[in-house]
Amino acid sequence: KNKKRSLLIGCNYDEMLGSELSSSHDDIRSIQDYIVNIHGFPQTPELMTVLLDDDKHKKPTYKNITDAFKLLSESSQSGDAVFIQFSGHGCRVLDSPIDAD
């Protein structure tokens, strides 16, 4: 049977003076409520990963985020629905071409 999987990441950056955000956790809680109650996404740890910098969840560190993406990609099957939400600061980082010397 096809599964519904989700990865929800919220960063308020409370420990980074001058970079704090106030509603990233609220964004994640709102979208979590929406996908669970409207679209039937299960809240089981095997199918929904929530990373928040709130001392109640696993922190959204580089390692935890990349591990969560890896687990999501390895456990998803053809036909599964995958939902990913990130709420926090973002920026663009230019990558070098694959065939660069």
Legacy VTK file of the C-alpha trace (Angstrom):
# vtk DataFile Version 3.0
C-alpha trace
ASCII
DATASET POLYDATA
POINTS 101 float
0.000 0.000 0.000
1.226 3.501 -0.779
2.327 5.486 2.274
2.237 9.167 3.156
5.575 10.401 4.488
6.542 13.843 5.728
9.567 15.811 6.874
8.820 19.030 8.767
11.688 21.365 9.732
11.358 24.591 11.710
14.171 26.868 12.865
13.534 29.860 15.126
17.292 30.341 15.763
16.719 31.382 19.399
20.405 30.822 20.175
21.642 33.058 17.333
21.513 36.661 18.514
20.154 38.908 15.774
18.893 36.001 13.664
15.903 34.930 15.748
12.567 34.218 14.108
9.276 34.076 15.976
6.907 31.932 13.951
8.783 29.067 12.297
7.561 26.576 14.907
3.994 27.858 14.470
4.340 27.369 10.704
5.339 23.745 11.246
2.576 23.063 13.780
0.001 24.596 11.408
1.125 22.617 8.372
1.370 19.459 10.494
-2.226 19.910 11.613
-3.272 20.540 7.998
-1.573 17.512 6.418
-2.731 15.208 9.248
-6.360 16.351 9.462
-7.029 17.262 5.824
-4.758 14.906 3.875
-4.488 11.965 6.284
-0.731 11.968 6.841
0.080 9.739 9.834
2.026 11.158 12.785
3.960 7.972 13.486
7.738 8.407 13.863
8.351 6.036 10.926
6.341 8.232 8.566
6.610 11.785 9.980
9.858 13.422 11.043
9.681 16.750 12.881
12.863 18.730 13.534
12.485 21.867 15.685
14.937 23.873 17.776
12.582 23.811 20.777
14.210 21.288 23.193
11.235 18.906 22.690
12.181 17.559 19.263
15.362 16.504 17.569
17.226 19.688 16.600
17.383 20.792 12.942
21.163 20.565 12.649
22.905 19.978 9.333
23.479 16.327 10.262
19.926 15.723 11.466
18.442 17.367 8.361
20.650 15.471 5.913
20.063 12.206 7.834
16.300 12.810 7.687
16.444 13.416 3.921
18.552 10.288 3.459
16.129 8.159 5.494
13.172 9.644 3.620
14.729 8.898 0.233
15.763 5.364 1.229
12.405 4.420 2.762
10.112 5.953 0.121
8.721 3.692 -2.573
7.160 4.396 -5.943
3.627 5.674 -5.359
4.292 7.090 -1.882
3.257 10.687 -1.186
6.115 12.762 0.266
5.602 16.183 1.852
8.538 18.380 2.934
8.235 21.735 4.704
11.071 24.005 5.841
10.424 27.172 7.806
13.433 29.320 8.677
16.143 31.418 7.042
17.378 30.487 3.621
19.901 31.572 1.052
21.293 30.512 -2.284
24.683 28.881 -2.542
26.133 28.524 -6.009
27.475 25.087 -6.764
30.337 24.332 -9.106
29.512 22.445 -12.305
29.802 18.670 -12.071
32.482 18.571 -14.749
34.591 21.372 -13.228
38.286 20.549 -12.881
LINES 1 102
101 0 1 2 3 4 5 6 7 8 9 10 11 12 13 14 15 16 17 18 19 20 21 22 23 24 25 26 27 28 29 30 31 32 33 34 35 36 37 38 39 40 41 42 43 44 45 46 47 48 49 50 51 52 53 54 55 56 57 58 59 60 61 62 63 64 65 66 67 68 69 70 71 72 73 74 75 76 77 78 79 80 81 82 83 84 85 86 87 88 89 90 91 92 93 94 95 96 97 98 99 100
